[in-house]
Amino acid sequence: MLHESLQSAVADAVGGRVTELADVKRTDLDYDAFLAHRTVSRLQGTAIVDGKRIQWSMIEKRTEGPLLASPYLLDNGRREFDAYASGVLDDVALGIGTPRLHGKLLDPDGGMTLWLEEIRHEGSRPLDAETILAAARNLGGMGGRWAGRELSEPWHFTGWIDRHSQPEAVEQGLATLRRGDPGAVSRLGDRMAAAEQLVFRQSRYREILKTLPHTLCHHDAVGANVFSSAGRTVLIDWESVGAGPVGADLASLLFASVRRGDALAGVVMPIVDDALVTYAEALRAEAGNITFEEVRLGFDAAIALRWKLAADVVAGIERGQPPRRGSLPDEDPAAALDELIALVDLLLASADRALRHAP
């Protein structure tokens, strides 16, 4: 069944009836979200179509069934599998593309395989300002297109607030902030006390986010999942797709991209306001009943959920090693710390503004 399904997927990719596959090569990708019992690979080979040899390439995402994969991983795999099966990803928004689905396979034991178009990024990494602003505009267009719709598919992701606010880490995080490490105090000063208050106010940010207009969100629109291709923003990894407040995807694009090293603070911080305006204008072109103030509030409150960054920075200073940014494994530690402290400033500023502007 696997061979037949792959052959069918290749036929979709090359646009013809495939009678034979030859020289199939599998290359495992260095995938940031890689976990045991899920693989992401590039498949390449030759297809025989009407007697001619045609080269092909695609991405294979494989998630094992419940006997092997963790519930978290299985939920993510099922969600993306169901999203593609639903047809929603065929036409998300005018400026947003998704990898084309060439084929899929559901095993009897619950394992899932997706064969997807391979997308090439036509820009630099870490992302430059032009790409980030284009992505902000297109994410805004997606937000506007889906605003006000009924978003209740059983496969939609609903736990995004807990994923970001990490309530299970609060006790340890508060202990870290309260230890008063001299090195951390020297570098962070009053930010540590402000971060502690941010932890205590998490329930308030949850309330704010629940009152805002909701739309369809990618919920992981970080730079590693953002590709500039053929004039569109193509998003990969739709494992967290579901309802969320306006502004939430922009928070991922700007804040989480810097946290992971997919973008640099020196690039993102000067364009935060421009990105917000660009996102809001595109959203309001589709949903004019949503105000700029609501978009800004959603953006700020979604960032405020990420309190744990401050605790991670303090812990990193204590041990003499700043938190690692996954997309920049060879980054100079001093530069990484400067980047993350700049991001703490954005975190605290957004958190404060959300409280001041909330109704």
C-alpha positions as CSV (number, residue, x, y, z in Angstrom):
1,M,0.0,0.0,0.0
2,L,2.8,2.4,0.8
3,H,4.5,2.0,-2.6
4,E,1.2,2.4,-4.4
5,S,0.3,5.5,-2.4
6,L,3.7,7.0,-3.0
7,Q,3.4,6.2,-6.7
8,S,0.1,8.0,-6.8
9,A,1.6,11.0,-5.0
10,V,4.4,11.2,-7.5
11,A,1.9,11.0,-10.4
12,D,0.1,14.0,-8.9
13,A,3.5,15.8,-8.7
14,V,4.6,15.1,-12.3
15,G,1.2,15.4,-13.8
16,G,1.0,12.0,-15.5
17,R,0.5,8.3,-15.1
18,V,3.5,6.8,-13.4
19,T,4.3,3.2,-14.3
20,E,7.5,2.9,-12.3
21,L,9.5,4.7,-9.6
22,A,13.3,4.4,-9.8
23,D,16.3,5.6,-7.7
24,V,14.1,6.8,-4.8
25,K,16.3,8.6,-2.3
26,R,15.3,9.7,1.2
27,T,17.1,12.5,3.0
28,D,16.0,13.2,6.6
29,L,15.7,17.0,7.2
30,D,17.0,18.9,10.2
31,Y,13.6,19.8,11.3
32,D,13.3,22.1,14.3
33,A,10.2,20.5,15.7
34,F,11.5,16.9,15.2
35,L,10.4,14.5,17.8
36,A,10.7,10.7,18.2
37,H,8.3,8.8,16.0
38,R,7.8,11.7,13.6
39,T,10.1,12.1,10.5
40,V,10.3,14.8,7.9
41,S,12.2,13.8,4.8
42,R,12.9,14.9,1.3
43,L,12.1,12.2,-1.3
44,Q,13.7,12.4,-4.7
45,G,13.8,10.0,-7.6
46,T,12.8,9.2,-11.2
47,A,9.4,8.5,-12.4
48,I,8.7,6.6,-15.7
49,V,5.8,8.4,-17.4
50,D,4.8,7.3,-21.0
51,G,8.3,5.7,-21.3
52,K,10.1,8.9,-20.3
53,R,12.1,9.4,-17.2
54,I,11.1,12.5,-15.1
55,Q,12.8,13.7,-12.0
56,W,10.7,14.5,-9.0
57,S,11.1,15.7,-5.4
58,M,8.7,16.2,-2.5
59,I,8.5,16.4,1.3
60,E,7.3,13.4,3.3
61,K,5.9,14.0,6.8
62,R,5.4,10.8,8.7
63,T,3.8,10.4,12.2
64,E,3.6,7.0,13.8
65,G,0.5,5.7,15.3
66,P,-0.6,5.8,19.0
67,L,1.4,2.7,20.0
68,L,4.6,4.8,19.4
69,A,3.9,8.5,19.1
70,S,3.1,10.6,22.1
71,P,-0.5,12.0,22.4
72,Y,0.9,15.6,21.7
73,L,2.7,14.5,18.6
74,L,-0.2,12.4,17.4
75,D,-2.7,15.3,17.9
76,N,-0.5,17.6,15.8
77,G,-0.1,15.0,13.1
78,R,-3.8,14.3,12.9
79,R,-4.7,18.0,12.9
80,E,-2.5,18.7,9.8
81,F,-3.7,15.5,8.2
82,D,-7.4,16.5,8.7
83,A,-6.7,20.1,7.7
84,Y,-5.4,18.9,4.3
85,A,-8.2,16.3,4.0
86,S,-10.8,19.0,4.6
87,G,-9.7,21.2,1.7
88,V,-9.4,24.3,3.9
89,L,-5.7,24.6,3.0
90,D,-6.4,24.7,-0.7
91,D,-7.5,28.3,-0.5
92,V,-6.7,29.9,2.8
93,A,-6.3,33.5,1.6
94,L,-5.3,35.4,-1.5
95,G,-1.7,36.1,-0.3
96,I,-1.2,32.9,1.7
97,G,0.0,29.7,0.1
98,T,0.3,26.2,1.5
99,P,2.4,23.3,0.2
100,R,0.3,21.4,-2.3
101,L,-0.8,18.0,-1.1
102,H,0.4,15.3,-3.5
103,G,-1.0,12.4,-1.5
104,K,-1.7,11.0,2.0
105,L,-1.9,7.6,3.7
106,L,-3.6,6.6,6.9
107,D,-2.3,3.3,8.3
108,P,-4.5,0.7,10.0
109,D,-2.6,1.4,13.2
110,G,-3.2,5.1,13.0
111,G,0.1,6.2,11.5
112,M,-0.1,9.1,9.0
113,T,1.9,10.1,6.0
114,L,1.6,13.3,4.0
115,W,3.4,13.8,0.7
116,L,3.7,17.6,0.1
117,E,5.1,20.0,-2.4
118,E,8.6,21.1,-1.6
119,I,8.7,24.9,-1.1
120,R,11.9,26.9,-1.7
121,H,12.4,30.2,0.1
122,E,13.2,33.1,-2.2
123,G,14.9,35.2,0.4
124,S,17.4,35.3,3.2
125,R,17.4,33.6,6.6
126,P,17.1,34.9,9.2
127,L,14.2,36.8,7.6
128,D,14.7,40.3,6.3
129,A,12.4,43.2,7.0
130,E,10.8,43.0,3.5
131,T,9.8,39.4,3.9
132,I,8.5,40.0,7.4
133,L,6.3,42.9,6.4
134,A,5.0,41.0,3.4
135,A,4.1,38.1,5.7
136,A,2.4,40.5,8.1
137,R,0.3,41.9,5.3
138,N,-0.7,38.4,4.1
139,L,-1.4,37.1,7.6
140,G,-3.7,40.1,8.1
141,G,-5.5,39.3,4.9
142,M,-6.0,35.7,6.1
143,G,-7.3,37.0,9.4
144,G,-9.8,39.3,7.7
145,R,-11.0,36.6,5.4
146,W,-11.9,34.2,8.2
147,A,-13.1,36.7,10.8
148,G,-16.6,36.2,11.9
149,R,-16.9,32.7,10.5
150,E,-18.0,29.6,12.4
151,L,-14.7,27.9,13.4
152,S,-15.7,24.7,15.2
153,E,-14.2,21.8,13.3
154,P,-13.4,19.0,15.7
155,W,-9.8,19.0,14.6
156,H,-9.2,22.7,15.2
157,F,-6.5,23.4,17.8
158,T,-7.9,24.9,21.0
159,G,-5.0,24.8,23.5
160,W,-2.9,27.6,22.1
161,I,-3.1,29.8,25.1
162,D,-1.8,27.1,27.5
163,R,0.9,26.3,25.0
164,H,2.3,29.8,25.2
165,S,1.5,30.7,28.8
166,Q,2.8,27.3,30.2
167,P,0.9,27.2,33.5
168,E,2.8,24.1,34.4
169,A,6.0,26.2,34.5
170,V,4.8,29.0,36.7
171,E,6.1,27.7,40.1
172,Q,9.6,27.2,38.8
173,G,9.6,30.4,36.8
174,L,8.6,32.5,39.8
175,A,11.4,30.8,41.8
176,T,13.9,31.7,39.1
177,L,12.8,35.3,39.0
178,R,12.8,35.7,42.8
179,R,16.3,34.3,43.4
180,G,17.8,37.7,42.6
181,D,20.9,36.4,40.9
182,P,23.4,39.3,40.9
183,G,24.3,38.8,37.3
184,A,20.7,38.8,36.3
185,V,19.9,41.8,38.4
186,S,22.8,43.6,36.8
187,R,21.6,42.9,33.2
188,L,17.9,43.1,33.7
189,G,17.3,45.4,36.6
190,D,13.6,46.3,37.1
191,R,12.6,44.0,34.3
192,M,12.7,41.1,36.8
193,A,10.0,42.6,39.1
194,A,7.9,43.5,36.1
195,A,8.2,39.9,34.8
196,E,7.1,38.6,38.1
197,Q,4.0,40.7,38.0
198,L,3.4,39.6,34.4
199,V,3.2,36.0,35.7
200,F,0.5,36.9,38.2
201,R,-1.6,38.7,35.5
202,Q,-1.8,35.8,33.1
203,S,-5.5,35.2,33.9
204,R,-6.2,38.8,32.9
205,Y,-4.6,38.3,29.5
206,R,-6.6,35.2,28.9
207,E,-9.8,37.1,29.6
208,I,-8.7,39.9,27.2
209,L,-8.0,37.4,24.4
210,K,-11.3,35.6,24.8
211,T,-13.2,38.9,24.3
212,L,-11.6,39.8,21.0
213,P,-12.9,39.0,17.4
214,H,-11.7,35.6,16.4
215,T,-10.4,34.2,13.1
216,L,-8.6,31.3,11.6
217,C,-5.0,31.2,12.9
218,H,-1.9,29.2,11.9
219,H,-0.8,29.5,15.5
220,D,2.9,28.8,14.6
221,A,3.6,31.5,12.0
222,V,7.3,31.7,13.1
223,G,10.0,32.5,10.6
224,A,11.0,28.9,10.1
225,N,7.5,28.2,8.8
226,V,7.4,31.3,6.6
227,F,8.5,31.1,3.0
228,S,8.5,33.8,0.3
229,S,7.7,32.0,-2.9
230,A,6.3,33.4,-6.2
231,G,5.1,36.6,-4.7
232,R,3.2,34.9,-1.9
233,T,3.8,34.0,1.7
234,V,3.7,30.2,1.9
235,L,3.2,28.7,5.4
236,I,4.2,25.2,6.2
237,D,3.4,23.0,9.3
238,W,-0.3,23.5,9.8
239,E,-0.3,21.4,12.9
240,S,-1.7,24.0,15.2
241,V,-4.4,25.5,12.9
242,G,-7.5,26.7,14.6
243,A,-9.5,29.6,15.9
244,G,-7.7,32.5,17.7
245,P,-8.0,36.2,18.2
246,V,-7.0,38.8,15.6
247,G,-3.3,39.7,16.0
248,A,-2.2,36.3,17.4
249,D,-0.4,35.2,14.3
250,L,1.4,38.5,14.1
251,A,2.7,37.9,17.6
252,S,4.1,34.6,16.5
253,L,5.7,36.2,13.4
254,L,7.4,39.0,15.3
255,F,8.0,37.8,18.8
256,A,8.5,34.0,18.4
257,S,10.7,34.4,15.3
258,V,13.2,36.4,17.3
259,R,13.0,34.0,20.2
260,R,13.9,31.1,17.9
261,G,16.5,32.9,15.9
262,D,14.4,32.9,12.7
263,A,14.7,36.7,12.7
264,L,17.0,39.2,14.4
265,A,15.9,41.7,17.0
266,G,17.7,44.5,15.1
267,V,15.5,43.8,12.1
268,V,12.2,43.2,13.9
269,M,12.1,45.9,16.6
270,P,12.3,48.9,14.3
271,I,9.4,47.5,12.2
272,V,7.0,46.3,14.9
273,D,4.6,49.3,14.4
274,D,4.8,49.1,10.6
275,A,4.1,45.4,10.7
276,L,1.1,46.0,13.0
277,V,-0.3,48.7,10.7
278,T,0.3,46.6,7.6
279,Y,-1.4,43.5,9.2
280,A,-4.4,45.6,10.5
281,E,-5.0,47.4,7.2
282,A,-5.0,44.1,5.3
283,L,-7.3,42.5,7.9
284,R,-9.7,45.5,8.0
285,A,-9.9,45.5,4.1
286,E,-11.7,42.1,4.5
287,A,-13.4,42.8,7.9
288,G,-14.0,46.5,8.3
289,N,-16.0,46.0,11.5
290,I,-12.8,45.1,13.4
291,T,-10.9,48.1,14.8
292,F,-7.2,48.7,14.8
293,E,-7.4,48.9,18.6
294,E,-8.8,45.4,18.7
295,V,-6.0,44.1,16.5
296,R,-3.3,45.8,18.6
297,L,-4.9,44.5,21.8
298,G,-4.8,40.9,20.4
299,F,-1.2,41.3,19.3
300,D,-0.1,42.7,22.7
301,A,-2.1,40.2,24.8
302,A,-0.8,37.3,22.8
303,I,2.8,38.4,23.3
304,A,2.1,38.9,27.1
305,L,1.4,35.1,27.3
306,R,5.1,34.5,26.6
307,W,6.2,35.4,30.2
308,K,8.5,32.4,30.3
309,L,11.1,34.1,28.1
310,A,12.0,36.4,31.0
311,A,12.5,33.5,33.4
312,D,14.5,31.6,30.7
313,V,16.8,34.6,30.3
314,V,17.4,34.9,34.0
315,A,18.1,31.2,34.3
316,G,20.6,31.5,31.4
317,I,22.4,34.3,33.0
318,E,22.7,32.3,36.2
319,R,24.3,29.3,34.5
320,G,26.5,31.5,32.2
321,Q,24.8,30.4,29.0
322,P,21.8,32.2,27.5
323,P,18.9,30.3,26.2
324,R,19.7,28.6,22.8
325,R,17.9,30.0,19.7
326,G,17.2,26.8,17.7
327,S,17.7,28.3,14.3
328,L,21.1,29.9,15.2
329,P,23.0,27.0,17.0
330,D,26.4,28.7,16.5
331,E,25.3,32.2,17.6
332,D,27.7,34.1,19.8
333,P,26.3,33.8,23.4
334,A,26.8,37.5,24.1
335,A,24.9,38.5,21.0
336,A,22.1,35.9,21.8
337,L,21.7,37.5,25.3
338,D,21.4,41.0,23.8
339,E,18.8,39.8,21.4
340,L,16.7,38.1,24.0
341,I,16.9,41.0,26.4
342,A,15.6,43.2,23.6
343,L,12.8,40.7,23.2
344,V,12.0,40.9,27.0
345,D,11.6,44.6,26.5
346,L,9.0,44.0,23.8
347,L,7.3,41.4,26.0
348,L,7.0,43.8,29.0
349,A,5.9,46.8,26.8
350,S,3.2,44.8,25.1
351,A,2.0,43.4,28.4
352,D,1.7,46.8,29.9
353,R,0.0,48.3,26.9
354,A,-2.6,45.4,26.8
355,L,-3.6,46.2,30.4
356,R,-3.9,49.9,29.7
357,H,-6.0,49.5,26.6
358,A,-8.2,46.6,27.6
359,P,-11.9,47.5,28.1
